[in-house]
């Protein structure tokens, strides 16, 4: 079954840094010590370390990253990922730190087998989310401005979104590779949150109806159409003989009075990526705190979902 914040291990495999006239290689693991950290040459504007993975940028540069998840849990809400300072071994989410000495723009991406669904989020120096990429394909990418200076710290966090627990992952291990690039220049504006309210809903766990065994759900929808016309997210629901995964979110209606999101889109009824997409409608209702028995998740696929008996749904206005 799926489980939120269950025990799991994340093993980050290697870090390769490239800038003009710069090549650095490092590796780190969850054992609390570096497996390898070597530098064949180092010059230019980036300096990177391992355990925890982190790059300091004094000018433009880039870094290649790779890692893998073993027996992960489900992390459906970016607020469930602790900061790198308290999860240096990447035991909850993947982390990569960015320490800019000057203002600039960061562009980061990860690539992975889409069966092993991952999301990519960026956080600012006060541990607030800046932006997230939450698609259903084989890549995620984010771009965000940063303000450099003494003590400046930003983080990339890789979220495992949708796996059976305790594993193994659908394709095991769940490996990923990626790139982080830093372009110096600009005033660093936009590196934090603004005050425009949008909406988001996150949740995961088990939903039950009286006549069938529990179904397992995961929902993450981030609606930023109030500021940039972007709507992104994903929905998954599975039972013993049915597995539905969204491939596109087309619309969401938000009811702040009842704390309910009604989500429509397209998706596949099996793991196969080439199955014809079918339309779906799902609702996620935040009726109370975790364990209250007041949350519900329903969908017009499989057995239809029902009351959340294990897990939680969080509905909120989102500040950007």
Secondary structure, 3 states (H helix, E strand, C coil): CCCECCCCEEEEEEEEEEECCEEEEEECCCCCCCCEEEEEECCCCEEEECCCCEEEECCCEEEEEEEEEECCCECCCHHHCCCHHHCCCCCCCEEEEEEECCCEEEEEEEEECCCCEEEEEEECCCCCEEEEECCCCCEEEEEEEECCCCCCCEEEEEEEEECCCCCCCCCCCEEEEEEEEEEECCCCCCCCCCCCEEEEEEEEEEEECCCCCCEEEEEEEEEECCCCCEEEEEEEEEECCEEEEEEEEEEEEEECCCCEEEEEEEEECCCCCCCCCEEEEEEEECCCCCCCCCCEEEECCCCCEEEEEEEEEEEEEEEC
